[in-house]
Amino acid sequence: MALINSGVKNNSRKRSIAVALVGNQNTPVALRNELINQLRRPSIPLTSHESDCDLFLALVYNPQIPEAERMEYFEQLLSTNWNNIQEGIARNPNTLPEIIAQLMTRPGVGRQAVSRNPNAPTEALAELAQDSNSTTRNWVAENPGTPTNILVQLTRQPVEKTINNISSVRETVLKNPKFPLLERYRLLLAIEEEQETANAHQLMARRTNSSYALAQVVEKGDQKAKLTAARSNKTPIQILERLAKDPDETVRQAVSQNSNLPLNCLLELARDSSVKIRQSLAYKSSHNKTPTPV
């Protein structure tokens, strides 16, 4: 009562103590109501830093407050659109399921933060495990409340390559104590096999004149490497055929001048959407004559 009598509305330290008492389920009802009356600042909008958001947060997590009343406070807090408030509510294991469901319908930090809530509904975690944001999937992977079947699904998603060719999401799943031992063993074997395959690819790719290396250039190479292959008379026909369908207009134009390019590929390039490529084929060159059908 001395705290009440001394005034708590505008004293930050006293207000923090009073708000903590409001959130304590063991605080007598009469005292809690008196503190609420002392703390309320209805004249200040919730979007202000001096608003009643701290009080409302204490009330929504006090199980002694009727659920309908708590829902009203939740709704008012979410209406502020403050990222820190939405994130805190989304991560709190005591947030009502109805509020979690609302956050899942809103794109942004609140929805993403649900992935860190150990009591998040299975349906929400399953949806977030498919999220395009790798950080969100990582949070699902490390969440102690994520069901084992979702953890297994995360390890079977397409691998996002890192420097070591290992998906960070899979690494996170491996650290989750709920990940089944047998699945852990299988995943470790798969990672080891992928690493060995990657090492073999690197070794083969160093042989710059090999068909393997040229195929790697077509699949993963930059424009400079592709242009070199497109202009070379030593490039195998099947590689030239693939370069003739490359999305890069400059690469297609370069390979169109390769004398080894088959007629059927030249005929396709004669109908290419690029004016530059069609002009290049139409140009009369003394060293590389365009076939009559083209």
C-alpha positions in Angstrom: 0.0 0.0 0.0 3.0 2.3 0.7 3.9 1.8 -3.0 0.5 2.9 -4.1 0.4 5.9 -1.8 3.8 7.1 -3.0 2.6 7.3 -6.7 3.7 4.9 -9.4 2.4 6.2 -12.7 5.4 8.4 -13.6 8.2 6.8 -11.6 9.9 4.2 -13.8 11.4 2.1 -11.0 8.2 2.1 -8.9 6.1 1.5 -12.0 8.2 -1.6 -12.9 7.7 -3.0 -9.4 3.9 -2.3 -9.6 3.6 -3.9 -13.0 5.4 -7.0 -11.8 2.9 -7.2 -8.9 0.0 -6.9 -11.4 1.5 -9.8 -13.4 2.0 -12.0 -10.3 -0.9 -14.5 -10.0 -0.5 -14.5 -6.2 -1.1 -10.8 -5.8 -4.5 -10.2 -4.0 -7.3 -9.2 -6.3 -8.0 -6.0 -4.4 -4.3 -4.9 -4.5 -4.0 -5.8 -8.2 -7.1 -3.7 -9.1 -5.8 -0.8 -7.1 -2.4 -1.0 -8.8 -4.1 -1.2 -12.2 -6.1 2.0 -11.4 -2.9 3.7 -10.3 -0.9 2.6 -13.4 -3.4 3.2 -16.2 -2.6 6.1 -18.5 -5.5 5.9 -21.0 -4.8 9.4 -22.3 -1.5 8.2 -23.8 -1.9 6.1 -27.0 -0.4 2.6 -27.1 2.0 3.7 -29.8 3.8 6.0 -27.3 6.8 4.7 -25.4 5.1 5.9 -22.2 1.9 4.0 -22.9 0.3 1.2 -20.9 1.9 -1.6 -23.1 4.0 -2.8 -20.1 0.8 -3.0 -18.0 -1.1 -4.9 -20.7 1.8 -7.4 -21.1 1.6 -8.1 -17.4 -2.1 -8.7 -17.6 -2.1 -11.0 -20.6 0.2 -13.5 -18.9 -1.5 -13.5 -15.5 -3.7 -16.6 -15.4 -5.9 -15.1 -12.7 -7.3 -12.6 -15.3 -10.3 -13.9 -17.2 -9.4 -15.2 -20.7 -11.8 -12.9 -22.5 -10.2 -9.9 -20.8 -6.7 -11.2 -21.6 -7.8 -11.6 -25.2 -8.8 -7.9 -25.3 -5.4 -6.8 -24.0 -3.7 -9.1 -26.6 -5.7 -7.5 -29.4 -4.8 -4.0 -28.2 -1.1 -4.9 -28.0 -1.0 -6.4 -31.5 -2.8 -3.3 -32.9 0.3 -1.2 -32.1 2.3 -3.1 -34.8 5.5 -2.7 -32.7 7.9 -5.4 -33.8 9.4 -5.9 -30.4 6.0 -6.4 -28.8 4.8 -8.8 -31.6 8.1 -10.8 -31.3 7.9 -11.0 -27.5 4.3 -12.2 -27.7 5.1 -14.7 -30.4 8.0 -16.2 -28.5 6.3 -16.4 -25.1 5.3 -20.0 -24.3 2.3 -18.7 -22.4 0.7 -16.9 -25.3 -2.8 -18.1 -26.0 -3.2 -20.4 -29.1 -5.7 -18.0 -30.6 -3.2 -15.2 -30.6 -0.5 -17.5 -32.2 -2.9 -18.3 -34.9 -3.4 -14.6 -35.6 0.3 -14.0 -35.8 0.7 -16.8 -38.3 -1.6 -14.9 -40.7 0.6 -11.8 -40.5 3.8 -11.7 -42.5 6.7 -10.2 -40.5 8.7 -10.6 -37.4 5.8 -11.8 -35.3 5.1 -14.8 -37.6 8.8 -15.6 -37.8 9.2 -15.4 -34.0 6.5 -18.1 -33.5 9.2 -20.6 -34.7 11.1 -19.9 -31.5 8.1 -20.6 -29.2 8.5 -24.0 -27.5 4.7 -24.3 -27.1 3.9 -23.3 -30.7 1.2 -25.5 -32.3 2.5 -28.3 -34.4 0.6 -26.9 -37.4 2.4 -23.6 -37.1 5.9 -25.2 -36.8 5.2 -27.4 -39.8 4.2 -24.3 -41.9 7.3 -22.4 -40.7 9.6 -25.3 -41.5 8.7 -24.7 -45.2 9.3 -20.9 -44.9 11.5 -19.3 -47.6 13.5 -17.6 -44.9 16.4 -19.9 -43.8 16.7 -18.1 -40.5 13.1 -19.0 -39.7 13.7 -22.6 -40.6 16.8 -22.6 -38.4 14.7 -21.4 -35.5 12.3 -24.3 -36.1 15.3 -26.6 -36.2 16.6 -25.5 -32.8 13.2 -25.2 -31.1 13.0 -27.8 -28.3 9.3 -28.1 -29.0 9.6 -29.0 -32.6 8.2 -32.6 -33.2 10.7 -35.2 -34.5 8.8 -35.7 -37.7 9.3 -32.0 -38.6 13.0 -32.2 -37.7 13.3 -35.1 -40.1 11.5 -33.2 -42.8 13.9 -30.2 -42.4 16.9 -32.5 -43.0 15.4 -33.7 -46.2 14.8 -30.3 -47.8 17.0 -29.2 -50.7 20.4 -28.4 -49.4 21.4 -24.7 -49.3 25.1 -24.8 -50.0 27.6 -23.1 -47.7 31.4 -22.9 -48.0 31.6 -26.5 -46.7 28.7 -27.7 -48.8 26.6 -28.3 -45.7 23.3 -26.8 -44.9 23.2 -24.7 -41.8 19.6 -25.9 -41.1 20.8 -29.5 -41.1 23.6 -28.6 -38.7 21.1 -27.0 -36.4 18.9 -30.0 -36.5 21.8 -32.2 -35.5 22.2 -30.1 -32.3 18.6 -30.5 -31.3 18.4 -33.1 -28.5 15.0 -34.3 -29.8 16.4 -35.4 -33.1 16.2 -39.3 -33.2 19.5 -41.1 -32.9 19.0 -43.3 -36.0 18.1 -40.3 -38.1 21.1 -38.5 -36.8 23.4 -41.4 -37.9 21.8 -41.4 -41.4 22.2 -37.6 -41.7 25.8 -37.7 -40.7 26.5 -40.4 -43.3 24.7 -38.4 -46.0 26.7 -35.3 -45.1 30.0 -37.2 -45.3 29.0 -38.7 -48.6 28.1 -35.3 -50.0 31.5 -33.9 -48.9 33.4 -36.7 -50.5 31.4 -36.2 -53.8 32.1 -32.4 -53.7 35.8 -33.1 -53.2 35.8 -35.4 -56.2 34.0 -32.8 -58.3 36.6 -30.2 -57.4 39.4 -32.6 -58.4 37.8 -33.4 -61.7 37.0 -29.8 -62.5 40.6 -28.9 -62.4 41.1 -30.9 -65.6 40.1 -28.0 -67.9 40.0 -30.0 -71.1 37.8 -32.7 -69.8 34.2 -33.1 -70.7 33.3 -33.2 -67.0 35.0 -29.8 -66.5 33.1 -28.3 -69.5 29.8 -29.7 -68.2 30.5 -28.0 -64.9 31.1 -24.7 -66.7 27.8 -25.0 -68.4 26.0 -25.8 -65.2 27.7 -23.5 -62.7 30.2 -21.4 -64.6 30.3 -17.6 -64.9 29.9 -15.8 -68.3 33.6 -15.6 -68.9 34.1 -19.4 -68.6 31.0 -20.1 -70.8 32.2 -17.7 -73.5 35.6 -19.4 -73.6 33.9 -22.8 -74.1 31.4 -21.4 -76.6 34.2 -20.0 -78.9 36.6 -23.0 -78.6 36.8 -25.5 -81.5 37.8 -28.2 -79.0 34.5 -28.0 -77.1 32.5 -31.2 -77.5 29.3 -30.9 -79.7 27.0 -31.8 -76.7 28.4 -28.9 -74.7 27.9 -26.5 -77.6 24.3 -27.7 -77.9 23.7 -26.8 -74.2 25.4 -23.4 -74.6 23.2 -22.7 -77.5 20.2 -22.8 -75.1 21.9 -20.7 -72.4 19.8 -18.0 -70.8 22.6 -15.5 -71.4 22.2 -13.7 -74.8 25.9 -13.1 -75.1 26.8 -16.7 -74.7 24.2 -17.8 -77.3 25.6 -15.2 -79.7 29.2 -16.4 -79.2 28.3 -20.1 -79.7 26.3 -19.2 -82.9 29.7 -18.3 -84.5 31.3 -21.6 -83.6 31.8 -23.6 -86.8 31.2 -26.9 -85.1 27.7 -26.0 -83.9 25.3 -28.4 -85.6 22.8 -27.1 -88.2 19.7 -27.9 -86.1 21.1 -25.6 -83.4 21.8 -22.9 -85.9 18.2 -23.1 -87.2 16.9 -22.7 -83.6 19.1 -19.7 -83.1 17.8 -18.2 -86.4 14.4 -18.0 -84.6 16.0 -16.7 -81.4 14.1 -13.8 -79.6 17.4 -11.8 -79.6 17.8 -9.5 -82.6 21.6 -9.5 -82.0 21.8 -13.2 -82.5 19.7 -13.2 -85.6 21.8 -10.3 -87.0 25.0 -12.2 -86.2 23.8 -15.2 -88.2 22.7 -13.0 -91.1 26.0 -11.3 -91.4 28.3 -12.6 -94.2 31.6 -13.6 -92.7 34.6 -14.7 -94.8 35.8 -17.1 -92.1 32.5 -18.5 -91.0 29.8 -18.7 -93.6 26.2 -19.1 -92.5 24.6 -22.3 -94.0 22.0 -21.6 -96.8 19.1 -23.2 -94.8 19.8 -20.7 -92.0 
